[in-house]
Amino acid sequence: MSRKVGGKYRDQYYDEFFDYLRKRTDEERGKVGKEPYSDLTIKTYVTDTFYLEKHDDRDFGDWLKNDKSMDEAYKCLVKNLYTRKNPEKDAIYYLNCMKMFDDFLKNNQKYLHKVVPVLLE
């Protein structure tokens, strides 16, 4: 699968997270009789998940630690998206992508024991 080079988290998890989202969204959409998302849509979700990794100096894993850090991520997203028409709404979208990634880490046995997987390398 070809993709642009990203940050440490994106590079490490891109393919597996893509596969996770493909399966998750196919199941969810199938339950309500909708067609699966295109690969391009899934790639967009995966790429957008790591927006803060490219636009902020904080380690991406720090944003995923708890509800407080996710609230801080939301505020940082709004700050970074201030030039957009509706930065609050866009920030919610990016935060939801991050939450799906957090679910991916928590639901994947390989990463379950790691609080911040990349930092333990």
Phi, psi and chi 1 to 4 in degrees:
 res  aa     phi    psi   chi1   chi2   chi3   chi4
   1 MET       -  125.0  177.7  175.7  -55.0      -
   2 SER   -89.4  144.1   66.8      -      -      -
   3 ARG  -158.6  159.7   64.4 -175.9 -174.1  -84.1
   4 LYS   -72.6  151.0  -65.5  178.5 -177.6  175.0
   5 VAL   -73.0  136.6  175.9      -      -      -
   6 GLY  -122.7 -147.7      -      -      -      -
   7 GLY   -86.4 -175.2      -      -      -      -
   8 LYS   -58.8  -46.9 -162.9  158.0   70.2  168.9
   9 TYR   -67.3  -47.9  -84.0   80.0      -      -
  10 ARG   -58.5  -45.8 -179.6 -178.5  164.2  166.0
  11 ASP   -62.8  -38.9  -70.5  -12.5      -      -
  12 GLN   -74.6  -36.4 -179.6  174.2  -11.5      -
  13 TYR  -111.7   -3.8  -64.0  108.8      -      -
  14 TYR   -50.2  -57.6 -171.9   97.3      -      -
  15 ASP   -64.1  -45.8  -67.6  -26.1      -      -
  16 GLU   -66.9  -39.0  -74.3 -177.9   86.4      -
  17 PHE   -67.3  -38.7 -174.5   45.4      -      -
  18 PHE   -57.0  -49.6  176.6   92.2      -      -
  19 ASP   -60.9  -41.3  -66.7  -18.2      -      -
  20 TYR   -60.9  -48.1  169.6   82.5      -      -
  21 LEU   -66.0  -38.1  -78.1 -177.0      -      -
  22 ARG   -56.9  -51.2  163.9   57.1   59.9 -147.4
  23 LYS   -64.3  -47.0 -177.6  179.0  178.1 -170.5
  24 ARG   -61.8  -49.1  175.6  179.4  167.3  166.6
  25 THR   -71.0  -35.5   59.5      -      -      -
  26 ASP   -60.7  -43.8  -75.2   -0.6      -      -
  27 GLU   -65.2  -47.0  -71.4  173.0   -0.5      -
  28 GLU   -63.6  -44.8  -70.8  172.6   -2.9      -
  29 ARG   -70.3  -36.3  -67.0  178.7   65.1   77.3
  30 GLY   -63.3  -35.2      -      -      -      -
  31 LYS   -63.0  -27.4  -73.3  178.8 -175.9  175.7
  32 VAL  -108.7   15.2  -66.5      -      -      -
  33 GLY    74.4   23.7      -      -      -      -
  34 LYS  -101.0  154.6  -67.4 -175.7  177.9  179.9
  35 GLU   -69.8  151.9  -68.7  -67.4  -43.9      -
  36 PRO   -64.4  154.7  -15.8   25.8      -      -
  37 TYR   -67.8  154.0  -75.0  131.1      -      -
  38 SER   -71.4  161.6   68.9      -      -      -
  39 ASP   -59.5  -36.2  -79.7   -7.2      -      -
  40 LEU   -62.5  -40.1 -176.4   58.2      -      -
  41 THR   -64.5  -43.7  -61.9      -      -      -
  42 ILE   -63.9  -42.6  -59.1  -64.6      -      -
  43 LYS   -60.2  -38.1  -73.5  177.4 -176.1  179.4
  44 THR   -63.6  -45.0  -60.0      -      -      -
  45 TYR   -58.1  -46.1  -76.7  137.3      -      -
  46 VAL   -62.7  -48.1  173.4      -      -      -
  47 THR   -62.3  -44.6  -60.2      -      -      -
  48 ASP   -65.9  -26.5  -70.6  -10.9      -      -
  49 THR   -54.3  -38.0  -64.3      -      -      -
  50 PHE  -100.1   24.6  -56.3  104.1      -      -
  51 TYR   -54.2  -47.8  178.7   88.3      -      -
  52 LEU   -67.4  -26.2  -77.4  178.5      -      -
  53 GLU   -63.6  -32.4 -173.6  170.7   38.8      -
  54 LYS   -90.4  -20.6  -71.2 -166.0  128.6 -101.0
  55 HIS  -115.9    7.2  -67.1   91.0      -      -
  56 ASP  -146.4  149.2 -168.5   82.3      -      -
  57 ASP   -78.7  -18.2  -67.7  -24.7      -      -
  58 ARG   -65.5  143.4 -173.0  170.5  173.0  177.9
  59 ASP   -60.9  131.4 -175.8  -85.3      -      -
  60 PHE   -56.7  -38.2 -174.2   75.0      -      -
  61 GLY   -61.1  -26.9      -      -      -      -
  62 ASP   -64.0  -29.7  -70.8  -15.1      -      -
  63 TRP   -69.0  -22.3  -60.7  113.8      -      -
  64 LEU   -96.1    2.2  -53.5  174.8      -      -
  65 LYS   -65.7  -41.8  -73.6 -175.9  175.8  179.0
  66 ASN  -164.4 -177.9   53.5   44.2      -      -
  67 ASP   -63.0  -37.4  -70.8  -18.4      -      -
  68 LYS   -63.6  -44.1 -177.8 -179.4  176.4 -171.5
  69 SER   -68.3  -31.8   62.0      -      -      -
  70 MET   -68.6  -36.2  -71.8  -64.3 -110.6      -
  71 ASP   -63.2  -40.2  -70.9  -18.1      -      -
  72 GLU   -64.9  -36.9  -68.1  169.3    8.0      -
  73 ALA   -62.7  -43.1      -      -      -      -
  74 TYR   -58.3  -46.9  171.1   77.8      -      -
  75 LYS   -62.7  -40.4  -68.6  173.2 -173.0  171.3
  76 CYS   -66.4  -40.0 -173.3      -      -      -
  77 LEU   -61.9  -46.9  -75.6  162.1      -      -
  78 VAL   -57.8  -43.5  170.5      -      -      -
  79 LYS   -61.5  -42.7 -179.7 -179.5  169.3 -173.0
  80 ASN   -73.3  -24.5  -81.7  -77.9      -      -
  81 LEU  -101.8   15.3  -58.4  168.9      -      -
  82 TYR   -57.6  -23.3   76.2   94.4      -      -
  83 THR   -82.5   -8.5   59.6      -      -      -
  84 ARG   -80.3  162.5  -64.0 -165.5 -179.3 -179.0
  85 LYS   -61.1  -42.0 -176.0  176.6  179.5  178.9
  86 ASN  -136.2   77.7 -167.9  -18.9      -      -
  87 PRO   -61.8  -31.0   17.9  -26.6      -      -
  88 GLU   -66.1  -44.7  -68.6   84.4    5.7      -
  89 LYS   -65.8  -43.1 -178.1  179.1  176.6 -177.2
  90 ASP   -63.8  -38.1  -70.2  -13.9      -      -
  91 ALA   -63.0  -38.0      -      -      -      -
  92 ILE   -62.9  -41.6  -69.9  169.6      -      -
  93 TYR   -58.8  -51.0  160.4   75.5      -      -
  94 TYR   -62.8  -39.5  -75.9  100.0      -      -
  95 LEU   -64.5  -38.6 -166.5   65.9      -      -
  96 ASN   -63.4  -37.5  -76.1  -25.5      -      -
  97 CYS   -61.6  -42.9  -69.5      -      -      -
  98 MET   -63.2  -38.3  -69.1  172.4   65.9      -
  99 LYS   -66.5  -35.9  -72.3  178.8 -179.6  178.6
 100 MET   -65.2  -37.4  -73.2 -170.8  -71.0      -
 101 PHE   -66.0  -41.0 -179.6   68.0      -      -
 102 ASP   -60.6  -42.6 -169.0   43.5      -      -
 103 ASP   -60.8  -41.8  -72.2  -16.4      -      -
 104 PHE   -56.9  -47.6  157.8   75.0      -      -
 105 LEU   -63.4  -42.5  -69.1  176.9      -      -
 106 LYS   -71.4  -27.5  -71.2  176.6 -179.5  170.2
 107 ASN   -96.3    3.2  -71.0  -54.3      -      -
 108 ASN  -108.9  115.6 -170.4  -37.5      -      -
 109 GLN   -55.4  -31.4  -69.5  -62.7  -23.2      -
 110 LYS   -62.5  -30.0  -74.5 -167.2  -35.1 -169.2
 111 TYR  -109.1   -4.9  -50.6  120.3      -      -
 112 LEU   -56.9  -37.6 -165.3   57.5      -      -
 113 HIS   -83.2   -5.7   66.7  -75.2      -      -
 114 LYS  -103.6  127.1  -60.4  178.0 -178.7 -179.8
 115 VAL   -74.1  -49.2  175.8      -      -      -
 116 VAL  -131.7   88.8 -175.5      -      -      -
 117 PRO   -52.6  -44.6  -23.0   30.6      -      -
 118 VAL   -66.7  -32.6  173.2      -      -      -
 119 LEU   -69.8  -16.5  -64.0  178.2      -      -
 120 LEU   -92.9    5.2  -62.4  176.7      -      -
 121 GLU   -66.6      -  -68.3  179.2  -25.8      -
